[in-house]
Amino acid sequence: MTKKSFLVVVLVILFISACANQENQGSSSNHLEEMNTLQTRSSGMKEQEIAKEAEREILSYKEVVDVVAVNNKDKLLVGFKIKQFSKFKTKDIEAKINKKLKEEFPNYETNAASDLKIFIETIKIKKEILEGTINQKDLDKRMGKIIKLSKEQT
């Protein structure tokens, strides 16, 4: 095989593998798409309209990449991820978001944090709510524990 044909083959392989990698990255977007595919089995305490509205509100911030929220009758818990270059202003962003949530949802005790552990735990709770595998008592208990954890970290 000549050097030119070898070079062409290598370039074609690189091009194909780069395109395949891009397709995989596009399919692994944020968790919201996964959550939207789950169906709520029952209503009542599992009503999450306030949480959905909070998610839409938080996603409007340019620094926020992904957000998840859950609520019960008197608390709203929001976990979010911020862009890499905005991490230097994490405290300012959290304060701004918490202030906005308190204005938008005055009847709820709101808590928003960009901590990854809180984000992951909130995703777990939301998934259980959407699957219908968590009751009101457990929801209140777990949300209280996460809110307590987030306040300890600040």
JOURZI-V191109 format. One record per backbone hydrogen bond with DSSP energy under -1.0 kcal/mol. NH is the residue of the N-H (numbers start at 0). CO is the residue of the C=O. E is the energy in kcal/mol with one decimal. If there is no record, write none. Layout:
NH/CO/E, NH/CO/E
This chain:
5/1/-2.1, 6/2/-2.3, 7/3/-2.2, 8/4/-2.2, 9/5/-2.2, 10/6/-2.3, 11/7/-2.3, 12/8/-2.3, 13/9/-2.4, 14/10/-2.4, 15/11/-2.5, 16/12/-2.5, 17/13/-2.2, 18/14/-2.1, 19/15/-2.2, 20/16/-1.9, 21/17/-1.8, 22/18/-1.8, 23/19/-1.7, 24/20/-1.9, 25/21/-1.9, 26/22/-1.4, 34/30/-2.3, 35/31/-2.3, 46/43/-1.6, 51/47/-2.4, 52/48/-2.5, 53/49/-2.4, 54/50/-2.4, 55/51/-2.2, 56/52/-2.2, 57/53/-2.7, 58/54/-2.4, 60/57/-1.8, 64/80/-2.6, 67/78/-2.8, 69/76/-2.3, 71/74/-2.1, 75/108/-2.5, 76/69/-2.9, 77/110/-2.9, 78/67/-3.0, 79/112/-2.0, 80/65/-2.8, 82/62/-2.9, 85/82/-1.2, 86/83/-1.2, 88/85/-1.8, 89/86/-1.2, 92/88/-2.5, 93/89/-2.8, 94/90/-2.4, 95/91/-2.4, 96/92/-2.6, 97/93/-2.8, 98/94/-2.3, 99/95/-2.1, 100/96/-2.6, 101/97/-2.3, 102/98/-1.8, 103/99/-2.6, 104/100/-2.7, 107/104/-1.5, 108/73/-2.9, 110/75/-1.8, 112/77/-2.1, 118/114/-2.2, 119/115/-2.7, 120/116/-2.5, 121/117/-2.3, 122/118/-1.9, 123/119/-2.1, 124/120/-2.2, 125/121/-2.6, 126/122/-2.5, 127/123/-2.1, 128/124/-2.4, 129/125/-2.6, 130/126/-2.1, 131/127/-1.1, 132/127/-2.3, 138/134/-2.4, 139/135/-2.6, 140/136/-2.3, 141/137/-2.7, 142/138/-2.5, 143/139/-2.2, 144/140/-2.0, 145/141/-2.2, 146/142/-2.6, 147/143/-2.3, 148/144/-2.3, 149/145/-2.5, 150/146/-2.0, 151/147/-1.8, 152/148/-1.5
